[in-house]
Amino acid sequence: QVQLVESGGGLVHTGGSLRLSCAASGSISNIYSRSWYRQAPGKSRELVAIIGSGRSANYADSVKGRFTISRDNAQSTVDLQMNNLQPEDTAVYYCNIYTLLRNYWGPGTQVTVSS
């Protein structure tokens, strides 16, 4: 069974950068979208960024201009470049790959931004 694994989380100071990566343990076909979500303590999981089969991407207003989502179609991966990180970006970040047959989730990676 194909699984997703995130990497790249950690602790950074305000204004710092991190790059999250998400890789699948096997090939995933017919991908409709790839995305990153996050969940802060006491809050609901929220969509951070999403990219479809084309090159267009959409972002949460809170991360526009700071985060960039990218993908590698050949390897079923999705990355999230995060710049100018702020304390309010502190959360567990989850990658998601959606197909018409199944919704794949990673276990999450912690991002902590210290002030």
Backbone as a ProteinNet text record, in pm:
[ID]
protein_1_A
[PRIMARY]
QVQLVESGGGLVHTGGSLRLSCAASGSISNIYSRSWYRQAPGKSRELVAIIGSGRSANYADSVKGRFTISRDNAQSTVDLQMNNLQPEDTAVYYCNIYTLLRNYWGPGTQVTVSS
[TERTIARY]
84.8	0	88.9	63.6	145.9	121.9	230.9	222.3	297.5	257.7	326.3	409.6	527.3	612.7	662.5	640.5	689.7	827.9	904.8	1033.6	1061.3	1156.4	1198.6	1146.8	1063.4	1015.7	1125.8	1098.3	1196.5	1166.6	1268.6	1257.4	1337.6	1272.5	1340	1300	1379.3	1346.3	1256.5	1189.6	1106.5	1187.4	1129.5	1196.7	1276.9	1289.4	1366	1288.6	1353.3	1294.3	1307.2	1213	1217.3	1159.8	1204.9	1147.8	1095.6	966.7	903.9	896.3	921.8	910.3	817.9	748.3	657.4	680.8	712	739.1	646.8	610.3	528.3	617.3	576.8	656.1	643.6	549.2	531.6	468.3	436.7	378.5	229.3	185.6	44.6	-2.7	-107.5	-158.6	-279.8	-305.1	-425.5	-440.2	-331.5	-334.5	-416.5	-511.9	-595.9	-536	-488.2	-427.6	-328.9	-238.9	-142	-151.6	-141.5	-160.6	-89.1	-79.7	-27.6	-133.8	-154.6	-243	-159.6	-216.9	-151.4	-256.6	-213.7	-301.8	-223.9	-264.2	-203	-278.1	-213.9	-279.7	-412.1	-516.4	-646.3	-722.7	-667.9	-733.7	-763.9	-851.1	-885	-775.7	-770.5	-675.7	-718.1	-621.6	-652.2	-564.8	-620.8	-546.4	-445.8	-322	-216	-192.1	-177.2	-149.8	-192.2	-232.6	-277.8	-235.3	-194	-155.4	-220.2	-278.8	-346.4	-255.1	-315.5	-237.7	-166.1	-214.3	-145.9	-42.7	-4.8	99.1	41.6	-89.4	-145.4	-157.9	-138.9	-147.6	-231.8	-289.1	-364.9	-313.3	-319.3	-262.7	-362.2	-347.7	-421.8	-372.3	-462.3	-423.9	-308.2	-303.8	-203.2	-61	-48.4	85.9	121.7	29.9	58.3	180.3	267.8	389.1	503.1	475.8	581.2	605.2	501	510.5	495.9	564.9	553.9	542.7	438.9	419.9	470.7	532.7	583.3	568.1	577.4	557.9	649.5	668.9	742.7	649.3	594.8	497.2	553.4	678.7	737.3	754.9	766.9	797.8	687.5	571.9	459.9	501.8	574.9	618.6	553.5	555.5	508.3	589.2	641.1	724.1	656.2	699.6	649.6	767.6	801.8	906.8	842.1	891	832.6	937.8	912.4	1004	938.7	1023.2	975.2	874.2	913.4	823.6	793.2	670.1	621.5	573.8	569.8	523.9	386.9	300.3	166.4	168.4	283.5	297.7	327.1	347.9	374.4	256.8	283.4	176.6	239.4	156.8	194.2	147.9	238.1	208.4	190.3	83.5	48.5	45.2	102.1	85.7	-31.7	-88.5	-204.6	-192.8	-221.2	-232.4	-369.2	-443.7	-582.5	-597.7	-654.5	-693.8	-843.6	-901.8	-1045.3	-1079.3	-978	-1002.4	-964.6	-870.6	-821.9	-761.4	-769.3	-711.2	-594.4	-472.1	-353.5	-311.6	-275.6	-225.4	-92.9	-3.9	116	90.1	182.6	163.8	185.9	245.8	267.8	410.6	452.1	583.2	567.4	634.4	619.1	705.3	644.4	715.9	692.5	800.7	791.8	873.3	808.9	874.8	881.9	1002.8	1021	1030.9	976.6	978.6	1104.8
-118.4	0	124.1	214.2	335.1	427	479	573.1	700.2	809.9	937.6	963.9	1023.4	1059.4	1201.7	1285.7	1422.8	1430.9	1529.7	1558.1	1707.6	1754	1892.9	1983.7	1933.5	2016.8	2043.8	2132.9	2163.1	2293.1	2343.3	2466.8	2576.7	2689	2803.8	2930.7	3034.2	3163.9	3240.8	3339.4	3425.9	3482.3	3475.3	3522.2	3415.8	3300.4	3191.7	3117.3	3016.8	2938.9	2789.9	2716.2	2570.9	2520.8	2404	2340	2202.5	2184.1	2055.4	1973.1	1845.4	1754.2	1639.5	1589.8	1477.7	1378.6	1256.3	1153.2	1033.7	971.3	850.6	727.2	623.5	500.3	419	456	389.8	485.4	435.5	519.7	541.6	664.1	698.2	748.3	687.1	724.5	815.8	884.7	968	1067.2	1138.8	1238.6	1358.6	1395.2	1511.6	1638.7	1628.3	1745.2	1700.4	1792	1772.4	1896.9	1878.3	1993.6	1974.3	2085.6	2088.5	2149.1	2085.6	2134.8	2154.7	2225.8	2237.4	2242.8	2201.2	2206	2254	2368.1	2424	2371.9	2374.7	2324.8	2396.3	2318.5	2375.2	2429.2	2409.7	2461.6	2348.3	2378.1	2279.1	2274.5	2163.6	2151.7	2246.5	2319.3	2415.3	2392.7	2425.4	2415.1	2529.2	2494.6	2593.9	2624.7	2521.2	2539.7	2415.3	2436.7	2324.5	2348.5	2241.2	2250.6	2134.8	2165.2	2063.8	2002.5	1946.9	1881.9	1983.3	2104.5	2209.3	2275.9	2394.9	2464.2	2566.4	2587.9	2689.9	2635.8	2724.1	2687.8	2791.4	2748.9	2840.3	2831.8	2944.1	2953.8	3016.6	2979.9	3050	3194	3285.1	3426.3	3451.4	3377.2	3400.8	3365.5	3287.5	3245.5	3297.1	3365.7	3417.2	3506.3	3483.6	3562.1	3509.4	3413.4	3356.9	3209.1	3137.3	2992.4	2962.9	2859	2814.6	2662.1	2614.1	2470.3	2428.6	2311.5	2260.2	2108.1	2050.3	1906.3	1847.6	1717.2	1641.9	1531.3	1547.7	1451	1311	1299.3	1167.4	1089	1161.5	1092.5	1105.4	1158.4	1169.8	1241.7	1350.9	1428	1565.1	1625.9	1764	1831.2	1949	2023.7	2154.3	2209	2339	2421.3	2524.2	2617.1	2724.8	2740.8	2836.9	2940.3	3063.8	3174	3272	3350.7	3453	3393.1	3285.4	3216.6	3301.8	3292	3367.2	3271.2	3315.6	3226.1	3164.2	3237	3183.1	3071.8	3046.7	2933.6	2802.8	2813.1	2693.4	2598	2474	2374.4	2243.1	2140	2016.2	2027.6	2002.3	2015.5	1876.2	1861.5	1734.6	1749.8	1654.2	1655	1565.8	1597.5	1524.9	1508.4	1387.9	1361.2	1299	1363.4	1322.9	1263.8	1143.7	1085.1	1056.5	1022.4	995.4	867.3	782.2	655.9	661.9	747.9	748.3	881.8	916.4	1037.4	995.7	1033.3	993.8	1105.2	1068.1	1163.6	1114.1	1208.1	1176.6	1186.5	1138.2	1141.2	1278.2	1370.1	1505.2	1528.8	1655.4	1697.5	1829.7	1839.8	1957.3	2072.8	2188.9	2313.6	2406.5	2451.8	2543.3	2667.8	2783.1	2910.8	2987.7	3014.7	3085.3	3235.4	3311.1	3457.8	3516.6
0	0	0	-93.5	-105.2	13.2	67.6	178.3	144	208.6	194.1	318.6	298.7	410.8	390.8	492.2	487.6	552.9	512.1	575.1	563.6	643.1	633	742.1	831	940.1	1040.3	1133.8	1235.9	1306.4	1375.8	1453.1	1384.7	1359.6	1299.8	1374.3	1358.5	1415.6	1319.6	1370.7	1288.2	1172.2	1053.4	933.1	860.9	921.3	861.1	753.9	697.2	588.3	616.3	561.5	562.9	430.9	391.6	272.9	314	299.2	329	200.2	213.4	100.9	137.2	38.2	57.9	-54.6	-17.5	-116.8	-94.9	-205.5	-198.6	-202.6	-132.2	-127.2	-255.5	-339.4	-467.1	-566.1	-680.8	-784.8	-759.7	-782.1	-769.9	-905.7	-956.8	-1087.9	-1076.9	-1185.1	-1197	-1082.5	-1055.3	-948	-992.9	-912.7	-943	-881.3	-759.4	-695	-587.7	-556.4	-445.9	-359.1	-230.1	-142.2	-9.7	60.9	197.1	287.3	400.8	504.8	631.1	725.3	854.6	965.1	1083.7	1199.4	1319.2	1370.1	1490	1611.8	1728.6	1850.2	1876.1	1898.4	1929.3	1809.8	1690.4	1570	1472.4	1377.6	1275.1	1169.3	1099.3	988.4	877.2	821.2	716.8	594.3	479.4	354.1	344.3	315.5	301.1	153.4	72.6	-69.5	-144.8	-271.6	-353.9	-497.4	-563.9	-704.1	-779	-894.1	-972.7	-1076.1	-1179.5	-1284.3	-1372.3	-1374.8	-1448.7	-1361	-1392	-1314.8	-1218	-1222.7	-1135.4	-993.8	-898.1	-757.3	-684.8	-574.7	-490	-347.9	-279.6	-146	-49.1	76.4	180.4	184.7	212.7	215.6	312.3	420	523.5	478.8	369.7	326.5	187.8	121.7	-12.5	-12.3	-110.2	-121.3	-36.4	50.8	136.7	109.7	74.6	51.9	-96.9	-142.6	-281.4	-285.3	-350.1	-365.6	-502.1	-507	-634.1	-635.3	-753	-765.8	-871.3	-860.9	-961.5	-1008	-1125.5	-1173.8	-1184.8	-1223.7	-1246.1	-1116.6	-1004.6	-879.4	-775.6	-812.8	-717.4	-590.2	-605.4	-489.1	-489.4	-373.7	-362.1	-252.2	-282.5	-188.7	-150.5	-38.1	6.3	55.8	-18.6	24	108.1	229.2	321.6	359.3	324.6	354.2	450.4	514.6	607.9	706.8	768.9	860.6	983.2	1029.1	1143.5	1252.7	1375.9	1483.9	1456.2	1388	1358.8	1254.4	1195.1	1102.4	1176.9	1306.4	1386	1379.2	1337.5	1319.4	1277.3	1274.7	1208	1064.1	971.8	829.7	768.1	690.2	627.7	475.8	406.5	261.9	224.3	111.4	61.5	-89.1	-134.6	-278.6	-301.4	-387	-411.2	-550.9	-553.8	-681.2	-673.5	-784	-784.7	-709.2	-687.1	-617.7	-470.1	-436.5	-299.2	-264.5	-134.6	-78.8	10.8	-25.9	48.5	143.3	265.9	365.3	422.5	449.9	522.8	672.2	755.6	901.4	962.4	886.8	936.9	982	972.2	1020	1094.8	1208.3	1294.3	1244.9	1236.7	1207.4	1325.2	1386	1499.3	1468.9	1480.3	1454	1584.9	1629.9	1755.9	1731.1	1824.3	1810.3	1872
[MASK]
+++++++++++++++++++++++++++++++++++++++++++++++++++++++++++++++++++++++++++++++++++++++++++++++++++++++++++++++++++

